[in-house]
Amino acid sequence: MGASDNQDGIEDWVVEICKGLGLPVTDGDSDFFEAGGTSLTAMRLIGKAEETYGEDALPPDDLYAQSSLRDIAAAIRRNGSLASAGGER
């Protein structure tokens, strides 16, 4: 497993949150919806992303458009305020 895009730990965070939501995911290649993610678990994931990475860190359109955990992490990386604010809240 390479950590090329995961040095910031966001992908690991997404995997752990999804596991906490009861989804049988293993890594960034897992797909949120194929693992059993529903609109309710999607809203929970979005809420946790906003709590941790700032408002609009994970827009629903991004989650529904590309739902591999690696793509979800990339969306948070793009949209999260912690990424653009250098870690400040």
Buried (B, 14 or more C-beta within 10 A) or exposed (E): EEEEEBEBEBBBBBBEBBBEBEBEBEEBEBBBBEBBBEEEBBEBBBEBBBEBBBEBBBBEEBBEEBBBBBBBBBBBBEBBBBBEEEEEE
